[in-house]
Amino acid sequence: MQTTIGNYLWERLKQLGVRYVFGVPGDFNLQLLEQLHDIDGIEFVGNCNELNASYAADGYARLNGIAAIITTYGVGDLSALCGIAGSCAEHLPVVMITGVPPLYVMRNRLRVHHSMAEGNFDNIMNCAREFTSSGARITPSNAAIEIDRALTTCWQERCPVYLQIPSNISYLNINAPTLPLTRTFAPSDSLQLSEARKLIQEQLHQAKQPLILVDMDADRSQIHTELQTLADHCQIPYASFRSGKAILDESSPLWLGHYPNAPESAVSQWLANADCIIATAPCYSEGSSMVATDEFPIEKTIYLRGEDVTIAGETYEGVSAQQLMAELIRELPTAHNKRPPLPRKAAPLPLTHQVNEALTHAKLWPHITSYFQAKDVIIGEMGCSHIGLLDQPLPHGCHYIAQSIWGAIGFSLPALLGTMMAAPERRHWLFIGDGSLQMTVQELSTILNRGLKPTIILLNNQGYTIERFILGENAAYNDIASWDHQSLIQAFAPKASIFYRRVATHGALDQALTQRPDDQACIIELTLDPMDAPQLLHTFGPKTADFDYGPRGPQRRQH
């Protein structure tokens, strides 16, 4: 079958389930956008800049499974690269497509705009190579092979890829394969798979106190449903690293909490006596455990990764986690190692507050999470929002999103655009601070002008509170300009109907959350003291300062 290079690319992405392509137009990619416009079932979403586009694609990939972004050469690529690096760090499949100068220009090393004007067209590819698992410069002779290779790699390795499409070739015809691309992981080695499955079944059968411990790769490898089934069927308690929040059901009595935690916590006590630990590729960082821990004895621990599994210190390569879990679930016993159900934990007593009581973090997070419903999408910006939400159990089926590893402030607002495009039927909540909002606020105009209807909770604490707790409590560098957010919203979307409230008390917050309509975007601005913060930040800040600056750092100065 013959088709054009541009059409082939868009059809292949559509076959993988990509329905929206985020990006910014530029002269080297306009021909690709023209071709995209002519294909049913896939649509361009224009962003305010390339960084925001990459964050939106990241958010879309978290719910849709895979995403795509399109930029123009050089200036567009490098602007997007921070977001692409974040997707790489957090194991998300994002296809980065860039329109580049004509093929003859690059072959003859001509000097053109959006470059260093010295004829070098490898430098941008080299930059992208550091944060992608595959890259290719498409030509008429390699188009079908390289496009398929890159897209398959993106999906299977859960990592961004980079495709350069010269501006003068996207309308050229090529011979295209007729079989569609599908979302399939590489098949397992059958003997390795069988051996790993048997060993895991034996360990689970013998275990008296097993534990499942999940991190973000349980979601990226698409084994969270099977892990939940295993836990429910065999009554295995589970916990998560903080970068794996809400991947498993936090409303279940099997949920122990986050790891690491205080020694007296339920998860620490259970872990101390665990005789079989199933862990999904833990990412050891400040967001989880700082360094690899020796609390997981080798002989008792099963590490599930995307394409291999380690059991009692022996690694079995070529074993797909998805296939392994599917086989384990298919062969679950009906009774012989099913444990008695754990008693349901008593619900915590609700925190009481006076109607005119000023908002504080101590009461804000239990208060506001009582308004969440099953299957809500909740996005926590790094800082007070994420820290405040971490220890709040979420209802069944909620999807929690935070950029726990890369931690770029401003990520969450464009990511909200991506999540809403991926799952418009769900309720979406965004919690973001005033400092983070200023990083990427332009994308609010895209959200509002597309008629999307999120609930945005804006924490106005007059600057970078998380940084104040690390260093510079009263320093000018942690201050930000004061904005009139209501006027800004009106400027961004003058024709949109938006529910906006600014509140300073718990009673006013209740009133705003109760009155907010379902058919409008809702923005509720919270007035908070700059030095009020979630309790976890009170310990996290000083520990971060000691970690970053050492024993002679400025945090040790006497005041």
C-alpha positions as CSV (number, residue, x, y, z in Angstrom):
1,M,0.0,0.0,0.0
2,Q,1.3,3.5,-0.8
3,T,0.8,6.5,1.3
4,T,2.7,9.7,2.2
5,I,5.3,9.8,4.9
6,G,3.3,12.4,6.9
7,N,0.0,10.4,6.7
8,Y,1.8,7.2,7.6
9,L,3.1,8.8,10.8
10,W,-0.3,10.1,11.8
11,E,-2.1,6.9,11.0
12,R,0.5,4.8,13.0
13,L,0.0,7.1,16.0
14,K,-3.8,6.8,15.7
15,Q,-3.5,3.0,15.7
16,L,-1.7,3.3,19.0
17,G,-4.6,5.2,20.5
18,V,-3.2,8.8,20.2
19,R,-6.2,11.1,19.5
20,Y,-4.6,14.4,20.3
21,V,-1.1,15.8,19.3
22,F,0.1,18.7,21.4
23,G,2.5,21.3,20.1
24,V,3.2,24.7,18.5
25,P,3.3,25.4,14.8
26,G,6.5,26.5,13.1
27,D,7.5,26.8,9.4
28,F,9.4,23.4,9.4
29,N,6.3,21.5,10.7
30,L,3.4,23.3,9.0
31,Q,3.2,20.7,6.2
32,L,2.8,17.9,8.8
33,L,0.0,19.9,10.5
34,E,-1.7,20.2,7.2
35,Q,-1.6,16.5,6.8
36,L,-2.8,15.9,10.4
37,H,-5.8,18.2,9.7
38,D,-6.9,15.9,6.9
39,I,-7.0,12.7,9.0
40,D,-10.1,11.8,10.9
41,G,-9.8,10.6,14.5
42,I,-6.6,12.6,15.4
43,E,-6.4,16.3,16.2
44,F,-3.8,19.0,16.9
45,V,-4.1,20.8,20.2
46,G,-2.2,24.1,20.0
47,N,-0.3,25.2,23.1
48,C,1.0,28.5,24.3
49,N,4.6,27.3,24.1
50,E,6.6,24.1,23.6
51,L,7.4,23.5,27.3
52,N,3.7,23.6,28.1
53,A,3.0,21.2,25.2
54,S,5.5,18.7,26.6
55,Y,3.9,18.8,30.0
56,A,0.4,18.4,28.4
57,A,1.7,15.4,26.5
58,D,3.1,14.0,29.7
59,G,-0.3,14.3,31.4
60,Y,-2.1,12.8,28.4
61,A,0.3,9.8,28.5
62,R,-0.4,9.2,32.1
63,L,-4.1,8.5,31.4
64,N,-4.1,7.5,27.7
65,G,-1.0,5.3,27.8
66,I,1.0,7.1,25.1
67,A,1.2,10.7,23.8
68,A,2.7,12.8,21.0
69,I,4.1,16.3,20.7
70,I,5.1,18.3,17.6
71,T,7.6,21.1,17.6
72,T,9.7,23.0,15.0
73,Y,13.4,22.5,14.7
74,G,15.9,24.0,17.2
75,V,14.0,26.6,19.2
76,G,11.0,24.4,19.6
77,D,12.9,21.2,20.4
78,L,15.0,22.8,23.1
79,S,12.0,24.6,24.6
80,A,10.2,21.2,24.9
81,L,13.2,19.3,26.2
82,C,12.6,20.0,29.9
83,G,9.2,18.3,29.7
84,I,10.6,15.4,27.6
85,A,13.3,14.8,30.2
86,G,10.6,14.7,32.9
87,S,8.7,12.0,30.9
88,C,12.0,10.1,30.6
89,A,12.6,10.3,34.3
90,E,9.1,9.1,35.1
91,H,9.0,6.4,32.4
92,L,6.2,7.8,30.2
93,P,5.9,7.0,26.4
94,V,5.9,10.3,24.6
95,V,6.6,10.6,20.9
96,M,8.5,13.9,20.2
97,I,8.1,14.8,16.5
98,T,9.9,17.8,15.0
99,G,9.8,19.3,11.6
100,V,13.3,20.0,10.5
101,P,14.9,21.8,7.6
102,P,14.7,20.2,4.1
103,L,16.8,17.1,3.6
104,Y,19.0,18.8,1.0
105,V,19.7,21.6,3.5
106,M,21.0,19.3,6.1
107,R,23.0,17.1,3.6
108,N,24.7,20.2,2.2
109,R,25.2,21.8,5.6
110,L,23.5,25.1,4.6
111,R,23.0,27.9,7.1
112,V,19.4,28.4,8.0
113,H,17.3,30.0,10.8
114,H,16.5,28.1,14.0
115,S,20.0,26.7,13.9
116,M,23.5,27.8,15.0
117,A,23.9,29.0,11.3
118,E,27.1,26.9,10.9
119,G,25.7,23.9,9.1
120,N,25.6,21.5,12.0
121,F,22.3,19.6,12.2
122,D,23.4,16.9,14.7
123,N,23.6,19.1,17.8
124,I,19.8,19.1,18.5
125,M,19.6,15.4,17.9
126,N,22.5,14.9,20.3
127,C,20.6,16.9,23.0
128,A,17.4,14.9,22.5
129,R,19.4,11.6,22.6
130,E,20.2,12.1,26.3
131,F,16.5,11.9,27.2
132,T,15.0,9.5,24.7
133,S,15.3,5.8,24.1
134,S,15.3,6.1,20.3
135,G,15.9,8.8,17.7
136,A,15.7,8.9,13.9
137,R,16.0,11.4,11.0
138,I,13.4,10.2,8.6
139,T,14.2,9.9,4.9
140,P,12.1,8.5,2.0
141,S,14.1,5.2,2.1
142,N,13.8,4.6,5.9
143,A,10.5,6.2,6.8
144,A,8.3,3.1,7.4
145,I,11.0,1.2,9.2
146,E,12.2,4.0,11.4
147,I,8.7,5.3,12.3
148,D,7.6,1.8,13.3
149,R,10.8,1.1,15.2
150,A,10.5,4.4,17.2
151,L,6.9,4.0,18.0
152,T,7.3,0.4,19.1
153,T,10.3,1.3,21.2
154,C,8.4,4.2,22.8
155,W,5.6,1.9,23.9
156,Q,7.6,-1.1,25.0
157,E,10.3,0.8,26.8
158,R,8.0,3.4,28.4
159,C,10.3,6.2,27.4
160,P,10.1,9.2,25.0
161,V,11.5,8.9,21.4
162,Y,12.5,11.6,18.9
163,L,11.6,11.8,15.2
164,Q,13.0,14.4,12.8
165,I,10.8,14.8,9.7
166,P,12.5,17.0,7.0
167,S,10.0,19.6,5.7
168,N,10.4,18.7,2.1
169,I,9.6,14.9,2.3
170,S,6.4,14.5,4.3
171,Y,4.3,14.5,1.1
172,L,6.4,11.9,-0.7
173,N,4.9,8.5,-1.2
174,I,6.3,5.3,0.4
175,N,5.3,1.7,0.5
176,A,3.6,1.1,3.8
177,P,2.9,-2.2,5.7
178,T,-0.7,-3.2,5.9
179,L,-0.7,-4.7,9.4
180,P,-1.6,-2.1,12.1
181,L,0.6,-1.2,15.1
182,T,-0.7,-2.5,18.4
183,R,0.0,-1.8,22.0
184,T,1.9,-5.0,22.8
185,F,4.9,-5.6,25.0
186,A,7.7,-7.8,23.8
187,P,6.9,-11.5,24.3
188,S,8.5,-13.3,27.2
189,D,11.0,-16.1,26.9
190,S,8.6,-19.0,27.7
191,L,11.0,-21.0,29.9
192,Q,12.1,-18.0,31.9
193,L,8.4,-17.0,32.3
194,S,7.4,-20.4,33.5
195,E,10.3,-20.7,36.0
196,A,9.6,-17.2,37.4
197,R,5.9,-17.9,37.8
198,K,6.5,-21.2,39.6
199,L,9.0,-19.6,42.0
200,I,6.6,-16.7,42.8
201,Q,3.8,-19.2,43.4
202,E,5.9,-21.2,45.8
203,Q,7.0,-18.1,47.8
204,L,3.4,-16.9,48.0
205,H,2.1,-20.3,49.1
206,Q,4.7,-20.6,51.9
207,A,4.4,-17.0,53.0
208,K,2.7,-16.2,56.3
209,Q,3.0,-12.4,56.1
210,P,3.5,-11.3,52.5
211,L,3.5,-7.7,51.4
212,I,3.0,-5.9,48.1
213,L,5.0,-2.6,47.7
214,V,4.3,-0.6,44.6
215,D,6.0,2.4,42.9
216,M,5.2,4.2,39.7
217,D,6.3,1.4,37.4
218,A,3.3,-0.7,38.5
219,D,1.3,1.8,36.5
220,R,3.7,2.3,33.7
221,S,4.0,-1.5,33.1
222,Q,0.3,-1.8,33.3
223,I,0.2,-4.4,36.1
224,H,-1.7,-2.4,38.7
225,T,-5.0,-4.1,38.0
226,E,-3.4,-7.6,38.4
227,L,-1.6,-6.5,41.6
228,Q,-4.9,-5.3,43.0
229,T,-6.6,-8.6,42.0
230,L,-3.7,-10.6,43.6
231,A,-4.0,-8.5,46.8
232,D,-7.8,-8.8,47.0
233,H,-7.9,-12.5,46.2
234,C,-5.2,-13.6,48.6
235,Q,-5.8,-10.8,51.2
236,I,-2.2,-9.5,50.9
237,P,-1.7,-6.1,52.5
238,Y,0.0,-3.5,50.3
239,A,1.8,-0.2,50.6
240,S,3.4,2.2,48.2
241,F,6.4,4.5,47.8
242,R,5.3,8.1,47.8
243,S,6.0,8.2,44.0
244,G,3.4,5.4,43.6
245,K,0.5,7.0,45.4
246,A,-3.0,5.7,44.7
247,I,-1.9,3.1,42.1
248,L,-3.6,0.6,44.3
249,D,-6.9,1.2,46.1
250,E,-6.3,3.4,49.2
251,S,-9.9,2.9,50.4
252,S,-9.3,-0.9,51.1
253,P,-8.5,-2.3,54.5
254,L,-5.5,-3.9,52.8
255,W,-3.9,-0.5,52.3
256,L,-1.2,0.1,55.0
257,G,0.1,3.5,53.9
258,H,3.3,4.8,52.4
259,Y,6.8,3.6,52.7
260,P,9.1,4.8,54.3
261,N,7.2,5.8,57.3
262,A,7.6,6.0,61.1
263,P,8.7,2.8,62.8
264,E,5.4,2.5,64.6
265,S,3.4,2.8,61.5
266,A,1.4,-0.1,60.1
267,V,3.5,-0.4,57.0
268,S,6.8,-0.4,59.0
269,Q,5.5,-3.0,61.5
270,W,4.2,-5.3,58.7
271,L,7.4,-5.0,56.7
272,A,9.5,-5.9,59.8
273,N,8.0,-9.4,59.8
274,A,7.2,-9.8,56.1
275,D,8.4,-13.1,54.7
276,C,7.6,-12.4,51.0
277,I,7.8,-8.9,49.5
278,I,6.6,-8.2,45.9
279,A,8.1,-4.8,44.9
280,T,7.6,-3.1,41.6
281,A,10.8,-1.4,40.5
282,P,11.2,1.0,43.4
283,C,12.7,4.3,42.4
284,Y,15.0,5.2,45.3
285,S,15.0,9.0,45.6
286,E,14.1,11.7,48.1
287,G,10.5,11.1,47.1
288,S,10.7,7.5,48.2
289,S,13.6,6.2,50.2
290,M,16.7,8.4,49.5
291,V,18.8,5.3,48.9
292,A,18.4,1.6,48.4
293,T,17.3,0.0,51.7
294,D,18.4,-3.2,53.3
295,E,15.0,-3.7,54.8
296,F,14.2,-6.0,51.9
297,P,16.1,-9.2,52.4
298,I,17.2,-10.6,49.1
299,E,15.8,-14.1,49.8
300,K,12.4,-12.7,50.6
301,T,12.0,-10.1,47.8
302,I,10.6,-10.3,44.3
303,Y,11.3,-7.3,42.1
304,L,9.0,-6.8,39.2
305,R,10.3,-4.6,36.4
306,G,9.1,-4.1,32.8
307,E,11.1,-6.8,31.1
308,D,12.7,-8.8,33.9
309,V,12.0,-10.1,37.4
310,T,14.4,-10.8,40.3
311,I,13.5,-13.5,42.7
312,A,15.7,-14.3,45.7
313,G,18.6,-12.4,44.0
314,E,18.3,-14.3,40.7
315,T,17.3,-12.1,37.7
316,Y,15.2,-13.6,35.0
317,E,15.7,-11.6,31.8
318,G,13.1,-11.6,29.0
319,V,10.1,-11.8,31.3
320,S,7.3,-9.3,30.7
321,A,5.8,-8.1,33.9
322,Q,2.4,-7.9,32.2
323,Q,2.6,-11.5,31.0
324,L,3.9,-12.8,34.3
325,M,1.1,-11.1,36.3
326,A,-1.5,-12.3,33.8
327,E,-0.4,-15.9,34.3
328,L,-0.3,-15.5,38.1
329,I,-3.8,-14.2,38.1
330,R,-5.0,-16.9,35.7
331,E,-3.7,-19.6,38.1
332,L,-4.8,-18.1,41.4
333,P,-5.8,-20.9,43.8
334,T,-9.4,-20.8,45.1
335,A,-8.6,-21.4,48.7
336,H,-5.4,-23.0,49.9
337,N,-3.3,-19.8,50.3
338,K,-6.1,-17.4,50.7
339,R,-5.7,-15.6,54.0
340,P,-8.6,-14.4,56.3
341,P,-9.6,-10.8,55.5
342,L,-8.0,-8.1,57.5
343,P,-10.4,-6.1,59.7
344,R,-11.5,-2.9,58.2
345,K,-9.8,0.1,59.8
346,A,-11.9,2.5,61.7
347,A,-12.5,5.6,59.8
348,P,-10.6,8.6,61.2
349,L,-12.8,11.1,63.1
350,P,-13.5,14.1,60.9
351,L,-11.6,17.2,61.9
352,T,-14.0,19.9,63.1
353,H,-13.7,23.5,62.2
354,Q,-15.4,26.7,62.9
355,V,-17.2,28.5,60.0
356,N,-15.0,31.6,60.4
357,E,-11.8,29.7,61.2
358,A,-8.9,30.7,59.0
359,L,-7.6,28.1,56.5
360,T,-4.6,26.1,57.7
361,H,-2.9,23.2,56.2
362,A,-3.5,21.1,59.3
363,K,-7.2,21.1,58.5
364,L,-7.3,21.9,54.9
365,W,-6.3,18.6,53.4
366,P,-8.7,16.3,55.3
367,H,-11.4,18.9,54.7
368,I,-11.0,19.2,51.0
369,T,-10.4,15.6,50.2
370,S,-13.8,14.8,51.7
371,Y,-15.2,16.3,48.5
372,F,-13.5,13.7,46.2
373,Q,-15.4,11.0,44.5
374,A,-14.6,7.6,43.1
375,K,-12.6,7.8,39.8
376,D,-11.7,11.5,40.2
377,V,-8.4,12.6,38.6
378,I,-6.4,14.5,41.2
379,I,-3.2,16.4,40.2
380,G,-0.9,17.7,43.0
381,E,1.7,20.3,42.0
382,M,5.1,19.7,43.7
383,G,5.2,21.7,46.9
384,C,2.6,22.2,49.5
385,S,-0.1,20.7,47.3
386,H,1.6,17.4,46.7
387,I,2.9,17.1,50.3
388,G,-0.5,17.9,51.7
389,L,-2.3,15.3,49.5
390,L,0.2,12.5,50.0
391,D,-1.1,11.2,53.3
392,Q,-4.8,11.6,52.5
393,P,-6.3,8.3,51.4
394,L,-8.2,8.7,48.2
395,P,-11.5,7.1,47.2
396,H,-11.7,3.9,45.1
397,G,-10.6,4.3,41.5
398,C,-9.0,7.8,41.9
399,H,-6.0,8.5,39.7
400,Y,-3.4,10.6,41.4
401,I,-0.8,12.5,39.3
402,A,2.3,14.3,40.5
403,Q,5.8,14.7,39.0
404,S,7.5,13.1,41.9
405,I,10.9,12.3,40.4
406,W,11.5,15.2,37.9
407,G,9.7,17.7,40.1
408,A,9.5,20.7,37.7
409,I,7.3,23.3,39.2
410,G,4.6,24.5,36.8
411,F,4.2,21.0,35.4
412,S,0.7,20.4,36.7
413,L,-1.3,23.1,34.9
414,P,-0.4,22.0,31.4
415,A,-0.6,18.4,32.5
416,L,-4.2,19.1,33.5
417,L,-4.9,19.9,29.9
418,G,-3.5,16.6,28.9
419,T,-5.4,14.6,31.4
420,M,-8.7,16.3,30.5
421,M,-8.2,15.5,26.8
422,A,-7.4,11.9,27.7
423,A,-10.4,11.4,30.0
424,P,-13.0,14.1,29.5
425,E,-15.7,12.0,31.2
426,R,-14.0,12.1,34.6
427,R,-13.8,14.9,37.2
428,H,-10.4,16.6,37.3
429,W,-9.0,18.5,40.3
430,L,-5.8,20.5,40.2
431,F,-4.0,21.8,43.3
432,I,-1.3,24.3,42.5
433,G,0.5,27.1,44.3
434,D,0.7,30.7,43.2
435,G,4.4,30.4,42.4
436,S,4.0,27.3,40.3
437,L,1.1,28.9,38.5
438,Q,3.2,31.8,37.3
439,M,5.6,29.3,35.5
440,T,3.0,28.0,33.0
441,V,-0.1,30.1,33.5
442,Q,-0.6,30.7,29.8
443,E,-2.0,27.2,29.3
444,L,-5.0,28.1,31.5
445,S,-6.2,30.0,28.4
446,T,-6.1,26.8,26.3
447,I,-8.0,24.9,29.0
448,L,-10.7,27.6,29.4
449,N,-11.1,28.4,25.7
450,R,-11.6,24.7,24.8
451,G,-14.5,24.6,27.2
452,L,-12.9,22.2,29.7
453,K,-14.3,22.2,33.2
454,P,-11.8,21.3,35.9
455,T,-11.8,22.4,39.5
456,I,-8.6,24.3,40.2
457,I,-7.6,24.9,43.8
458,L,-5.1,27.8,43.8
459,L,-3.0,28.0,47.0
460,N,-2.1,31.7,47.4
461,N,0.7,31.8,50.0
462,Q,2.6,34.7,48.5
463,G,5.6,32.9,47.1
464,Y,7.6,29.6,47.3
465,T,6.6,28.2,50.7
466,I,8.4,24.9,50.1
467,E,11.6,26.8,49.4
468,R,11.2,29.0,52.5
469,F,11.2,25.8,54.6
470,I,14.4,24.7,53.0
471,L,16.3,28.0,53.1
472,G,15.5,31.7,53.1
473,E,12.3,32.0,55.1
474,N,12.2,35.7,54.7
475,A,14.5,36.0,51.7
476,A,13.4,38.1,48.7
477,Y,14.3,35.3,46.3
478,N,11.4,33.3,47.6
479,D,8.9,36.1,46.9
480,I,6.9,36.4,43.8
481,A,4.9,39.2,42.2
482,S,1.3,39.6,43.5
483,W,-1.3,38.9,40.8
484,D,-5.0,39.7,40.5
485,H,-5.9,36.1,39.5
486,Q,-9.6,36.9,38.8
487,S,-8.7,39.6,36.3
488,L,-6.1,37.3,34.8
489,I,-8.7,34.6,34.3
490,Q,-11.1,37.0,32.6
491,A,-8.3,38.2,30.3
492,F,-7.4,34.6,29.3
493,A,-11.0,33.6,28.5
494,P,-13.3,36.7,28.2
495,K,-16.2,34.7,26.7
496,A,-16.0,31.7,29.0
497,S,-18.3,31.2,32.0
498,I,-16.1,30.6,35.0
499,F,-16.9,30.0,38.7
500,Y,-14.3,31.9,40.7
501,R,-14.1,32.4,44.5
502,R,-11.4,33.7,46.8
503,V,-11.7,32.2,50.3
504,A,-9.9,32.6,53.5
505,T,-11.9,30.5,55.9
506,H,-13.1,26.9,56.1
507,G,-16.7,28.0,56.0
508,A,-16.2,30.0,52.8
509,L,-14.4,27.0,51.3
510,D,-17.3,24.7,52.1
511,Q,-19.7,27.2,50.5
512,A,-17.6,27.5,47.4
513,L,-17.2,23.7,47.0
514,T,-20.9,23.2,47.5
515,Q,-22.0,25.9,45.1
516,R,-19.6,25.1,42.3
517,P,-21.5,24.1,39.2
518,D,-20.8,21.0,37.1
519,D,-21.1,22.9,33.8
520,Q,-18.4,25.5,34.4
521,A,-14.7,25.6,35.1
522,C,-14.2,26.3,38.8
523,I,-11.3,28.2,40.3
524,I,-11.1,28.6,44.0
525,E,-8.3,30.7,45.4
526,L,-7.2,30.0,49.0
527,T,-5.6,32.7,51.1
528,L,-3.0,31.0,53.2
529,D,-0.2,32.2,55.5
530,P,3.2,32.1,53.8
531,M,4.7,30.1,56.6
532,D,1.9,27.7,57.2
533,A,2.5,24.3,55.6
534,P,1.7,20.6,55.8
535,Q,3.4,18.9,58.7
536,L,5.5,16.8,56.5
537,L,7.1,19.9,55.0
538,H,8.2,21.0,58.5
539,T,10.6,17.9,58.6
540,F,11.2,17.6,54.8
541,G,12.5,21.2,54.5
542,P,15.3,21.0,57.1
543,K,16.3,17.5,56.0
544,T,16.6,18.7,52.4
545,A,18.7,21.6,53.5
546,D,21.1,19.3,55.4
547,F,21.2,16.9,52.4
548,D,21.8,19.8,49.9
549,Y,24.2,22.0,51.7
550,G,26.0,19.8,54.3
551,P,27.1,20.5,57.9
552,R,28.6,23.9,57.1
553,G,25.8,25.1,54.9
554,P,23.9,28.4,55.4
555,Q,21.0,26.6,57.1
556,R,23.3,26.1,60.1
557,R,24.0,29.8,60.6
558,Q,23.0,31.2,64.0
559,H,20.2,33.8,63.9
